[in-house]
Amino acid sequence: MAIDLTKIDYFTEEGSVDTVNSRTSADTDARMAEVWSALVKHLHAFAKEVDLKQGEWEAGIDFLTRTGQMCDENRQEFILLSDVAGLSMLTDAINNRELVGATESTVLGPFHVAGAPELPMGSNISLDGKGDSCLFDGRVVDRDGNPIEGARLDVWCDNADGYYDVQQPDIQPKWNNRGIFTTGADGKYSFKGAKPVSYPIPYDGPVGQLLKKLGRHPNRPAHMHYILSAPGYKTLCTHTFVDDDVYLKSDAVFGVKASLVAHFEKTPDGETDWHSPFDFVMVPA
């Protein structure tokens, strides 16, 4: 039987979106079909809006290829790309709309490492001893101010030179500036560590080249990372930021929120050089 050529849905510029999306099988997972359809729609609209040139398309493919080639177990260049494009923070905002009254969340970042050591409360996570020392303490509570027992705080930060341990495996001790602490019945936490410093995100790869072309700096304001989890509560991924950092208003990954800017007080007569108190509020899962 001859094919009726008039009934074939040929690809055209005008009908590109419908032609591509019509090929999705009817038994495709509904959410998968929804996301793919919207992605095709907006990608095609972008190409048409900017009148995408062949050479530009090829450069884009090359950029994405090199981005993938930079990824390994210690570095995630695609997360970095998502971060500098604001997509990480947008996704975080969309997924935490309901957290009214809780500590605000922010980006995970590319340097979290699972399996950090469980440490006694009050321990020092700075294994290289570099930089100014700081006491971090406070409480983990619910929205009514009641202490949360058994809350785990997975914490990590850069060292005084602005590098995470996984960036310098031959220089820094393993698990430098990392640890996990679990609250008791009073909900209190405390640990000592190096006062974080501002640092540039890795900019020796495709994402760094992109920032240079856009006239943007690669720097993040100084911050301490936290992932808080507790039975019956929604896991919280957040930072606390050093309150006098020069990059608070221009964080390369848009992660700063006013409520997360923490006070760092100089303590000349204290056990550490600095003290940063901060209370975390969690909400039911």
C-alpha contacts under 8 A as a table, 3 or more apart, distances in Angstrom:
res1	aa1	res2	aa2	distance
4	D	7	K	5.81
4	D	8	I	7.34
5	L	8	I	5.51
9	D	19	T	6.40
10	Y	19	T	7.22
11	F	15	G	6.76
11	F	16	S	5.81
11	F	19	T	6.13
12	T	15	G	5.28
12	T	16	S	5.44
13	E	16	S	5.24
15	G	18	D	5.62
15	G	19	T	6.10
16	S	19	T	5.19
16	S	20	V	6.23
16	S	44	H	7.46
17	V	20	V	5.41
17	V	21	N	6.10
17	V	40	V	6.43
17	V	41	K	5.65
17	V	44	H	6.78
18	D	21	N	5.23
18	D	22	S	5.80
19	T	22	S	5.32
19	T	23	R	6.99
20	V	23	R	5.68
20	V	24	T	7.68
20	V	40	V	7.65
21	N	24	T	5.63
21	N	37	S	5.89
21	N	40	V	7.45
22	S	25	S	7.95
24	T	28	T	7.04
24	T	33	A	7.15
25	S	28	T	5.44
28	T	32	M	6.94
28	T	33	A	6.21
29	D	32	M	5.24
29	D	33	A	6.15
30	A	33	A	5.13
30	A	34	E	6.16
31	R	34	E	4.99
31	R	35	V	6.15
32	M	35	V	5.32
32	M	36	W	6.03
33	A	36	W	5.23
33	A	37	S	5.89
34	E	37	S	5.26
34	E	38	A	6.28
35	V	38	A	5.28
35	V	39	L	6.12
36	W	39	L	5.01
36	W	40	V	6.16
37	S	40	V	5.28
37	S	41	K	6.18
38	A	41	K	4.98
38	A	42	H	6.20
39	L	42	H	5.36
39	L	43	L	5.95
40	V	43	L	5.17
40	V	44	H	5.99
41	K	44	H	5.48
41	K	45	A	6.18
42	H	45	A	4.91
42	H	46	F	6.03
43	L	46	F	5.10
43	L	47	A	6.32
44	H	47	A	5.14
44	H	48	K	6.24
45	A	48	K	5.18
45	A	49	E	5.98
46	F	49	E	5.07
46	F	50	V	6.29
47	A	50	V	5.57
47	A	51	D	5.78
47	A	52	L	5.04
48	K	51	D	4.93
48	K	52	L	6.61
49	E	52	L	7.84
52	L	56	E	6.53
52	L	57	W	6.75
53	K	56	E	5.13
53	K	57	W	6.26
54	Q	57	W	5.12
54	Q	58	E	6.26
55	G	58	E	5.04
55	G	59	A	6.13
56	E	59	A	4.97
56	E	60	G	6.14
57	W	60	G	5.04
57	W	61	I	6.30
58	E	61	I	5.11
58	E	62	D	6.18
59	A	62	D	5.01
59	A	63	F	6.07
60	G	63	F	4.97
60	G	64	L	6.27
61	I	64	L	5.23
61	I	65	T	6.10
62	D	65	T	5.01
62	D	66	R	6.15
63	F	66	R	5.26
63	F	67	T	6.10
63	F	206	P	6.42
64	L	67	T	4.91
64	L	68	G	6.27
65	T	68	G	5.28
65	T	69	Q	6.29
66	R	69	Q	4.91
66	R	70	M	6.34
66	R	206	P	6.52
67	T	70	M	5.34
67	T	71	C	7.00
67	T	77	E	5.76
67	T	78	F	6.31
67	T	205	G	7.39
67	T	206	P	5.79
67	T	207	V	7.37
68	G	71	C	5.45
68	G	77	E	6.87
68	G	78	F	6.80
70	M	75	R	7.31
70	M	76	Q	7.32
70	M	77	E	5.98
70	M	205	G	7.07
71	C	74	N	7.74
71	C	75	R	5.35
71	C	76	Q	4.75
71	C	77	E	5.42
71	C	78	F	7.39
72	D	75	R	5.23
72	D	76	Q	6.41
73	E	76	Q	7.54
74	N	111	F	7.20
74	N	166	V	6.24
74	N	167	Q	7.40
75	R	110	P	6.53
75	R	111	F	7.28
76	Q	79	I	5.51
76	Q	80	L	6.53
76	Q	110	P	5.83
77	E	80	L	4.86
77	E	81	L	6.19
77	E	205	G	7.98
77	E	207	V	7.23
78	F	81	L	4.90
78	F	82	S	6.17
79	I	82	S	4.96
79	I	83	D	6.02
79	I	88	S	7.71
79	I	109	G	7.36
79	I	110	P	6.39
80	L	83	D	4.94
80	L	84	V	6.28
80	L	109	G	7.61
80	L	110	P	6.85
80	L	207	V	7.00
81	L	84	V	5.40
81	L	85	A	6.19
81	L	207	V	5.85
82	S	85	A	5.23
82	S	86	G	6.33
82	S	87	L	5.11
82	S	88	S	5.44
83	D	86	G	5.26
83	D	87	L	6.05
83	D	88	S	5.05
83	D	89	M	7.01
83	D	107	V	7.80
83	D	109	G	7.78
83	D	252	A	7.92
83	D	253	V	4.85
83	D	254	F	7.56
84	V	87	L	7.66
84	V	252	A	5.95
84	V	253	V	4.63
84	V	254	F	7.42
85	A	88	S	7.72
85	A	253	V	7.40
86	G	89	M	5.44
86	G	90	L	6.16
86	G	253	V	6.32
86	G	254	F	6.33
87	L	90	L	4.96
87	L	91	T	6.01
88	S	91	T	5.24
88	S	92	D	6.17
88	S	107	V	6.33
89	M	92	D	4.93
89	M	93	A	6.11
89	M	106	T	6.55
89	M	107	V	6.00
89	M	253	V	7.81
89	M	254	F	6.83
89	M	255	G	6.57
90	L	93	A	5.06
90	L	94	I	6.20
91	T	94	I	5.15
91	T	95	N	6.20
92	D	95	N	5.26
92	D	96	N	6.20
92	D	105	S	7.25
92	D	106	T	6.60
92	D	107	V	6.92
93	A	96	N	5.27
93	A	97	R	6.16
93	A	105	S	7.99
94	I	97	R	5.75
96	N	99	L	5.60
96	N	105	S	7.58
97	R	100	V	7.51
99	L	102	A	5.50
99	L	103	T	7.97
99	L	104	E	7.62
99	L	283	V	6.97
101	G	143	R	6.22
101	G	281	V	7.53
102	A	142	D	7.95
102	A	143	R	6.62
102	A	280	F	7.70
102	A	281	V	4.88
102	A	282	M	5.44
102	A	283	V	6.15
103	T	236	L	7.97
103	T	259	S	7.74
103	T	260	L	7.92
103	T	280	F	5.77
103	T	281	V	5.07
103	T	282	M	6.66
104	E	238	T	6.94
104	E	257	K	7.70
104	E	259	S	7.16
104	E	260	L	7.20
105	S	236	L	6.25
105	S	237	C	5.43
105	S	238	T	4.56
105	S	239	H	7.59
106	T	237	C	6.23
106	T	238	T	4.75
106	T	239	H	6.67
106	T	255	G	5.66
106	T	256	V	7.52
106	T	257	K	7.96
107	V	237	C	7.09
107	V	238	T	6.72
107	V	255	G	6.11
108	L	112	H	7.24
108	L	225	H	7.96
108	L	237	C	6.33
108	L	238	T	7.17
109	G	112	H	6.86
111	F	164	Y	7.16
111	F	166	V	7.33
112	H	156	W	7.45
113	V	116	A	6.86
116	A	154	D	7.68
116	A	175	W	6.47
116	A	178	R	6.21
116	A	179	G	5.33
116	A	180	I	6.42
117	P	175	W	7.55
117	P	178	R	7.54
117	P	179	G	5.27
117	P	180	I	6.05
118	E	179	G	6.02
118	E	180	I	4.64
118	E	181	F	6.11
119	L	123	S	6.42
119	L	179	G	6.28
119	L	180	I	5.86
119	L	181	F	5.70
120	P	123	S	5.82
120	P	181	F	6.58
121	M	181	F	6.05
121	M	182	T	7.35
121	M	183	T	7.91
121	M	189	Y	6.50
121	M	190	S	5.79
121	M	191	F	6.20
122	G	189	Y	7.66
122	G	190	S	4.92
122	G	191	F	4.15
122	G	192	K	6.38
123	S	190	S	7.80
123	S	191	F	5.16
123	S	192	K	6.00
124	N	127	L	7.50
124	N	191	F	5.92
124	N	192	K	4.36
124	N	193	G	5.39
125	I	176	N	6.38
125	I	177	N	4.67
125	I	178	R	5.70
125	I	179	G	6.26
125	I	191	F	7.38
125	I	192	K	6.25
125	I	193	G	5.14
125	I	194	A	7.90
126	S	129	G	5.54
126	S	130	K	7.44
126	S	159	N	7.79
126	S	176	N	5.74
126	S	177	N	4.77
126	S	178	R	7.79
126	S	192	K	7.41
126	S	193	G	4.79
126	S	194	A	5.77
127	L	173	P	6.58
127	L	175	W	7.90
127	L	176	N	5.17
127	L	177	N	6.70
128	D	172	Q	6.76
128	D	173	P	6.76
128	D	176	N	6.84
129	G	194	A	7.51
130	K	159	N	6.90
130	K	160	A	5.69
130	K	194	A	6.93
131	G	159	N	7.37
131	G	160	A	4.78
131	G	194	A	5.90
131	G	195	K	6.93
132	D	160	A	7.70
132	D	194	A	5.63
132	D	195	K	5.56
132	D	272	T	7.89
132	D	273	D	5.91
132	D	274	W	7.35
133	S	192	K	7.03
133	S	193	G	5.68
133	S	194	A	4.61
133	S	195	K	5.71
133	S	272	T	5.15
133	S	273	D	5.12
133	S	274	W	6.23
134	C	192	K	5.64
134	C	193	G	5.44
134	C	194	A	5.68
134	C	195	K	5.33
134	C	272	T	5.28
134	C	273	D	5.73
134	C	274	W	4.37
134	C	275	H	5.33
134	C	276	S	7.08
135	L	190	S	7.10
135	L	191	F	6.00
135	L	192	K	4.57
135	L	193	G	6.65
135	L	272	T	6.20
135	L	274	W	6.24
135	L	275	H	4.70
135	L	276	S	6.12
135	L	277	P	7.97
136	F	190	S	5.54
136	F	191	F	5.45
136	F	192	K	6.03
136	F	193	G	7.67
136	F	275	H	6.17
136	F	276	S	5.00
136	F	277	P	5.79
136	F	278	F	7.57
137	D	188	K	7.40
137	D	189	Y	5.41
137	D	190	S	4.09
137	D	191	F	6.51
137	D	276	S	6.64
137	D	277	P	4.95
137	D	278	F	6.32
137	D	279	D	7.91
138	G	188	K	5.73
138	G	189	Y	5.64
138	G	190	S	6.69
138	G	277	P	5.31
138	G	278	F	4.99
138	G	279	D	4.88
138	G	280	F	7.67
139	R	147	P	7.07
139	R	186	D	7.84
139	R	187	G	5.25
139	R	188	K	4.26
139	R	189	Y	5.91
139	R	278	F	7.22
139	R	279	D	4.77
139	R	280	F	6.26
140	V	147	P	5.95
140	V	148	I	5.77
140	V	151	A	7.21
140	V	183	T	7.76
140	V	187	G	5.10
140	V	188	K	6.30
140	V	189	Y	7.48
140	V	279	D	5.91
140	V	280	F	4.78
140	V	281	V	5.93
140	V	282	M	7.28
141	V	144	D	7.57
141	V	145	G	5.22
141	V	146	N	5.15
141	V	147	P	4.30
141	V	148	I	5.15
141	V	187	G	6.50
141	V	279	D	7.53
141	V	280	F	6.27
141	V	281	V	5.00
141	V	282	M	6.30
142	D	145	G	5.26
142	D	146	N	5.40
142	D	147	P	6.56
142	D	148	I	6.64
142	D	281	V	5.28
142	D	282	M	5.16
142	D	283	V	6.04
143	R	146	N	7.43
143	R	281	V	6.09
143	R	282	M	6.77
143	R	283	V	6.57
145	G	281	V	7.83
147	P	185	A	6.92
147	P	186	D	5.60
147	P	187	G	4.43
147	P	188	K	7.70
148	I	151	A	6.17
148	I	183	T	7.38
148	I	184	G	7.86
148	I	185	A	6.91
148	I	186	D	7.28
148	I	187	G	4.92
148	I	230	A	7.78
149	E	183	T	5.47
149	E	184	G	4.98
149	E	185	A	4.66
149	E	186	D	6.75
149	E	187	G	5.32
149	E	230	A	7.97
150	G	182	T	5.61
150	G	183	T	5.08
150	G	184	G	6.01
150	G	185	A	7.58
150	G	187	G	7.79
150	G	230	A	6.11
150	G	231	P	7.60
151	A	182	T	5.41
151	A	183	T	5.28
151	A	184	G	7.99
151	A	187	G	7.49
151	A	228	L	6.61
151	A	229	S	5.63
151	A	230	A	4.46
151	A	231	P	7.64
152	R	180	I	6.59
152	R	181	F	5.59
152	R	182	T	4.42
152	R	183	T	6.65
152	R	227	I	7.87
152	R	228	L	5.54
152	R	229	S	5.29
152	R	230	A	6.26
153	L	180	I	5.44
153	L	181	F	5.15
153	L	182	T	6.28
153	L	226	Y	6.27
153	L	227	I	5.74
153	L	228	L	4.71
153	L	229	S	6.87
154	D	178	R	7.62
154	D	179	G	6.00
154	D	180	I	4.43
154	D	181	F	6.68
154	D	225	H	7.97
154	D	226	Y	5.55
154	D	227	I	5.02
154	D	228	L	6.42
155	V	177	N	7.90
155	V	178	R	5.63
155	V	179	G	5.57
155	V	180	I	6.21
155	V	224	M	7.11
155	V	225	H	5.42
155	V	226	Y	4.66
155	V	227	I	6.64
156	W	177	N	5.45
156	W	178	R	4.34
156	W	179	G	6.73
156	W	224	M	6.26
156	W	225	H	5.23
156	W	226	Y	6.88
157	C	164	Y	6.59
157	C	177	N	5.69
157	C	178	R	6.93
157	C	196	P	6.43
157	C	223	H	6.99
157	C	224	M	5.16
157	C	225	H	6.00
158	D	161	D	7.57
158	D	162	G	5.33
158	D	163	Y	4.92
158	D	164	Y	4.45
158	D	165	D	7.34
158	D	177	N	6.80
158	D	196	P	6.14
158	D	197	V	7.15
159	N	162	G	5.36
159	N	163	Y	5.59
159	N	164	Y	6.29
159	N	165	D	7.80
159	N	176	N	7.87
159	N	177	N	6.90
159	N	194	A	6.57
159	N	196	P	6.66
159	N	197	V	7.41
160	A	163	Y	7.58
160	A	194	A	6.88
160	A	195	K	7.48
160	A	196	P	6.74
160	A	197	V	6.21
161	D	197	V	7.62
162	G	196	P	7.82
162	G	197	V	5.96
162	G	198	S	6.47
162	G	199	Y	4.98
162	G	200	P	7.79
163	Y	167	Q	6.23
163	Y	168	Q	7.14
163	Y	199	Y	7.44
164	Y	167	Q	5.40
164	Y	168	Q	6.92
164	Y	176	N	7.83
164	Y	177	N	7.93
165	D	168	Q	5.27
165	D	169	P	5.91
165	D	171	I	7.97
165	D	172	Q	5.45
165	D	173	P	6.92
165	D	174	K	6.45
165	D	175	W	6.67
165	D	176	N	5.78
165	D	177	N	7.66
166	V	169	P	5.33
166	V	174	K	7.85
168	Q	171	I	5.17
168	Q	172	Q	5.73
169	P	172	Q	5.78
169	P	173	P	7.19
169	P	174	K	6.98
170	D	173	P	7.89
172	Q	176	N	6.55
173	P	176	N	5.41
175	W	178	R	5.24
175	W	179	G	7.40
177	N	193	G	6.59
177	N	194	A	7.38
181	F	189	Y	7.27
182	T	189	Y	7.43
183	T	186	D	7.30
183	T	187	G	5.12
183	T	188	K	5.74
183	T	189	Y	5.83
184	G	187	G	5.51
184	G	188	K	6.78
185	A	188	K	7.99
192	K	272	T	7.85
195	K	274	W	7.40
196	P	222	A	5.18
196	P	223	H	5.64
196	P	224	M	6.47
196	P	242	V	7.56
197	V	221	P	7.23
197	V	222	A	4.42
197	V	223	H	7.12
198	S	219	N	6.86
198	S	220	R	5.59
198	S	221	P	4.53
198	S	222	A	3.99
198	S	223	H	7.45
198	S	245	D	7.40
198	S	247	Y	7.68
199	Y	219	N	5.45
199	Y	220	R	5.55
199	Y	221	P	6.92
199	Y	222	A	7.11
200	P	203	Y	7.37
200	P	218	P	4.99
200	P	219	N	3.99
200	P	220	R	5.93
201	I	218	P	5.60
201	I	219	N	6.07
201	I	220	R	6.86
201	I	252	A	7.89
202	P	205	G	7.23
202	P	208	G	6.82
202	P	218	P	7.80
203	Y	206	P	7.54
203	Y	207	V	6.31
203	Y	208	G	3.61
203	Y	209	Q	6.86
203	Y	218	P	6.87
204	D	207	V	7.89
204	D	208	G	5.72
204	D	209	Q	7.34
205	G	208	G	5.40
205	G	209	Q	6.40
206	P	209	Q	5.05
206	P	210	L	6.21
207	V	210	L	4.98
207	V	211	L	6.33
208	G	211	L	5.13
208	G	212	K	6.35
208	G	218	P	7.20
209	Q	212	K	5.16
209	Q	213	K	6.34
210	L	213	K	5.17
210	L	214	L	6.29
211	L	214	L	5.02
211	L	215	G	6.15
211	L	216	R	5.08
211	L	217	H	6.68
211	L	218	P	6.97
212	K	215	G	5.07
212	K	216	R	5.95
212	K	217	H	7.26
213	K	216	R	7.74
216	R	252	A	7.76
217	H	252	A	6.77
218	P	252	A	5.40
219	N	247	Y	7.03
219	N	251	D	6.34
219	N	252	A	5.55
220	R	247	Y	6.37
220	R	248	L	7.86
220	R	250	S	7.89
220	R	251	D	4.92
220	R	252	A	5.67
220	R	253	V	7.25
221	P	241	F	6.97
221	P	242	V	7.40
221	P	245	D	5.84
221	P	246	V	6.99
221	P	247	Y	4.80
221	P	248	L	5.54
221	P	251	D	6.13
222	A	241	F	5.83
222	A	242	V	5.60
222	A	245	D	6.54
223	H	239	H	6.07
223	H	240	T	5.41
223	H	241	F	4.26
223	H	242	V	5.94
224	M	239	H	5.36
224	M	240	T	5.35
224	M	241	F	6.64
225	H	237	C	7.85
225	H	238	T	6.14
225	H	239	H	4.49
225	H	240	T	6.82
226	Y	236	L	7.83
226	Y	237	C	5.89
226	Y	238	T	5.32
226	Y	239	H	5.71
227	I	235	T	7.08
227	I	236	L	5.56
227	I	237	C	4.44
227	I	238	T	6.38
228	L	235	T	5.69
228	L	236	L	5.03
228	L	237	C	6.50
229	S	233	Y	6.85
229	S	234	K	6.91
229	S	235	T	4.64
229	S	236	L	6.53
230	A	233	Y	5.44
230	A	234	K	7.52
230	A	235	T	7.13
232	G	284	P	5.75
232	G	285	A	5.59
233	Y	282	M	6.50
233	Y	283	V	5.53
233	Y	284	P	4.09
233	Y	285	A	4.35
234	K	282	M	6.85
234	K	283	V	5.93
234	K	284	P	5.68
234	K	285	A	4.21
235	T	282	M	7.90
235	T	285	A	7.85
236	L	282	M	7.25
239	H	260	L	6.63
240	T	260	L	5.05
240	T	261	V	5.76
240	T	262	A	5.67
241	F	245	D	7.99
241	F	248	L	7.99
241	F	256	V	7.48
241	F	260	L	6.12
241	F	261	V	4.60
241	F	262	A	5.55
242	V	245	D	5.83
242	V	261	V	6.20
242	V	262	A	5.80
242	V	263	H	6.77
242	V	264	F	6.41
243	D	261	V	5.43
243	D	262	A	5.62
243	D	263	H	5.65
243	D	264	F	6.61
244	D	248	L	7.99
245	D	248	L	5.80
246	V	249	K	7.53
247	Y	250	S	5.14
247	Y	251	D	5.66
248	L	251	D	5.88
248	L	256	V	6.54
249	K	256	V	7.73
250	S	254	F	7.21
251	D	254	F	5.07
251	D	255	G	6.51
251	D	256	V	6.75
256	V	260	L	7.00
256	V	261	V	7.60
257	K	260	L	5.44
257	K	261	V	6.97
258	A	261	V	5.60
259	S	262	A	7.89
262	A	276	S	6.83
262	A	277	P	7.46
262	A	278	F	6.68
263	H	276	S	5.72
263	H	277	P	6.97
263	H	278	F	7.99
264	F	274	W	6.38
264	F	275	H	5.67
264	F	276	S	4.66
264	F	277	P	7.70
265	E	274	W	5.50
265	E	275	H	5.23
265	E	276	S	6.40
266	K	273	D	6.09
266	K	274	W	4.60
266	K	275	H	6.56
267	T	270	G	5.06
267	T	271	E	7.99
267	T	272	T	6.83
267	T	273	D	5.32
267	T	274	W	5.18
267	T	275	H	6.63
268	P	272	T	7.91
268	P	273	D	6.05
268	P	274	W	7.89
270	G	273	D	6.62
270	G	274	W	7.85
272	T	275	H	7.17
